[in-house]
Amino acid sequence: MLYIFDMGGVVTNDADGSRVIGDMLGLGREAFRKFCMDCRDGKGDLLMQISDGKISVKEFWGIFEERSGIHARTDWWHALFHPRMNEGTAAIIKRLRAEGNRVVCGTNTMESHYANHVERGDYALFDQTYASFQMGVSKPDTEFWKIILVSEGIEAKEAVFIDDRKENCDAAASLGIRAIHFTSAEALEKELGKL
């Protein structure tokens, strides 16, 4: 069996980078996100583009500065990203692997957050990590899971996907993947016991 775990909100807490960065820049979360998603300059939604790997972190901050007039002295996505490990979920992953299952991470992320997780050793829990910015596509686009299934050489019915966002679970399920909407490690353990 292949288990595909989301990272933020499942394996680690869902750190709200937009809030932290927005507050640090004196904008607040909503104003920061507005600058990121203001498409009037024809450059599109920066958050989606950085998640899909369409623009680099350096390009993100350059466009953000053009839109906001605020100079980012550093890569705040990396500097202010400090998620906490969900030890209950980590224990489940370790158990699944010890039982001989293949366990991978399927995450919407940008290179800054990916680098932070690598530095912390968070991805060492997994046999493989599939990161949206490297794949060129983000959840809930079904291409995300199709790439993983092809890469792993399995059919959808042989996979279980765990994510804290219902829209991502629904998209995975539309392909025939068994999807579990994550709420807590305890609830996940019960759901896995039903498989």
C-alpha positions in Angstrom: 0.0 0.0 0.0 1.1 3.5 -0.7 0.3 6.2 1.8 0.5 9.9 0.6 0.7 12.4 3.5 0.3 16.1 3.2 2.9 18.0 5.2 1.5 21.3 6.6 -1.6 20.8 8.8 -1.0 17.0 9.0 2.7 16.2 9.8 3.5 19.6 11.0 1.3 22.4 12.2 -0.1 24.6 9.5 2.1 27.7 10.0 0.3 30.7 8.6 3.3 32.4 6.8 1.1 35.1 5.3 0.0 36.3 8.8 3.6 36.2 10.2 5.1 38.0 7.2 2.3 40.4 6.9 2.6 41.4 10.5 6.4 41.7 10.3 6.1 44.0 7.3 3.5 46.1 9.1 0.7 45.1 6.6 -1.3 42.4 8.3 -2.3 39.1 6.7 -5.0 40.4 4.4 -3.1 43.3 3.0 0.0 41.0 2.4 -2.2 38.4 0.6 -3.9 41.2 -1.4 -0.5 42.2 -2.8 0.3 38.6 -3.5 -2.9 37.9 -5.4 -3.4 41.3 -7.1 -3.4 40.2 -10.8 -3.9 43.7 -12.4 -0.2 43.9 -13.4 -0.7 40.7 -15.5 1.7 38.7 -13.4 -0.9 36.6 -11.7 -1.4 35.1 -8.2 2.1 35.0 -6.8 1.2 32.4 -4.1 0.0 29.9 -6.7 2.9 30.6 -9.0 5.5 30.1 -6.3 3.7 26.9 -5.2 3.7 25.6 -8.7 7.3 26.5 -9.2 6.5 29.0 -12.0 8.5 31.7 -10.3 11.4 31.6 -7.9 11.5 33.0 -4.5 13.7 35.8 -5.7 11.1 36.6 -8.5 8.3 36.5 -5.9 9.9 39.1 -3.7 10.8 41.3 -6.7 7.2 41.3 -7.9 5.9 41.8 -4.4 8.2 44.9 -4.1 6.9 46.3 -7.4 3.3 45.8 -6.2 3.7 47.0 -2.6 6.6 49.4 -2.7 8.0 47.5 0.3 11.6 46.1 0.0 12.0 42.6 1.4 15.5 42.5 2.9 15.6 38.7 3.0 13.5 35.7 2.0 10.9 36.0 4.8 9.2 32.8 3.7 12.3 30.9 4.9 13.4 33.2 7.8 10.0 33.2 9.5 8.9 29.6 8.8 9.1 27.5 12.0 6.4 24.8 11.9 6.1 22.3 14.8 6.1 18.5 14.2 2.8 16.7 15.0 4.4 13.8 17.0 1.2 11.7 16.8 1.2 11.8 13.0 5.0 11.2 12.9 4.5 8.0 15.0 1.8 6.8 12.6 4.1 7.3 9.6 7.0 5.4 11.4 4.6 2.5 12.2 3.3 2.3 8.6 6.8 2.2 7.2 7.9 -0.4 9.8 4.9 -2.6 8.6 6.4 -2.5 5.1 4.3 0.2 3.5 5.7 2.8 1.3 4.9 6.3 2.7 5.5 9.5 0.8 4.9 13.2 1.3 2.7 15.0 -1.3 2.9 18.7 -0.4 2.0 22.1 -1.8 5.1 24.0 -1.0 7.6 26.5 -2.2 11.4 26.2 -2.4 11.9 28.3 0.8 9.6 26.1 3.0 11.0 22.9 1.3 14.5 24.0 2.2 13.5 24.7 5.8 11.9 21.2 6.1 15.1 19.6 4.6 17.3 21.5 7.1 15.1 20.3 10.0 15.1 16.7 8.7 11.3 16.6 8.5 11.2 14.8 5.1 13.4 12.0 6.6 10.1 10.5 7.8 9.2 9.6 4.2 10.4 7.2 1.5 10.0 10.1 -1.0 8.8 13.7 -1.1 6.7 15.1 -3.9 6.8 18.9 -3.7 4.4 21.0 -5.9 7.1 23.6 -6.8 9.2 20.8 -8.2 6.3 19.0 -9.9 4.9 22.2 -11.5 1.4 21.6 -10.2 -0.4 22.0 -6.9 -3.3 20.3 -5.2 -6.3 20.1 -5.8 -5.3 19.8 -9.5 -5.7 16.0 -10.2 -2.4 16.1 -12.2 -0.7 16.3 -8.8 -1.7 12.7 -7.8 -1.4 11.4 -11.4 2.3 12.3 -11.3 2.7 10.6 -8.0 0.9 7.4 -9.1 3.0 7.2 -12.3 6.2 7.8 -10.4 5.3 5.2 -7.9 4.1 2.7 -10.5 0.8 2.0 -8.8 -2.9 2.4 -9.5 -5.2 4.8 -7.6 -6.9 2.0 -5.7 -3.6 1.0 -4.1 -3.1 4.5 -2.6 -4.3 6.3 0.5 -4.1 10.1 0.7 -4.2 12.1 4.0 -4.8 15.8 3.9 -6.3 18.5 6.2 -8.1 20.2 3.3 -11.3 18.6 2.2 -11.1 20.0 -1.4 -7.8 18.1 -1.8 -9.3 14.9 -0.4 -12.2 15.2 -2.8 -9.9 15.7 -5.8 -7.8 12.6 -4.8 -11.0 10.6 -4.3 -12.2 11.5 -7.8 -9.3 9.5 -9.1 -10.2 6.4 -7.0 -7.6 7.1 -4.3 -8.8 6.4 -0.8 -8.8 9.8 0.9 -8.8 10.6 4.6 -9.7 14.1 5.7 -7.2 14.7 8.6 -8.5 16.3 11.8 -6.1 14.8 14.4 -3.6 12.0 14.7 -6.1 10.1 17.0 -8.9 10.3 14.4 -6.4 9.3 11.6 -5.4 6.2 13.6 -9.1 5.2 13.8 -9.7 5.8 10.1 -6.6 3.8 9.1 -7.9 0.9 11.3 -11.0 0.8 9.1 -9.0 0.1 5.9 
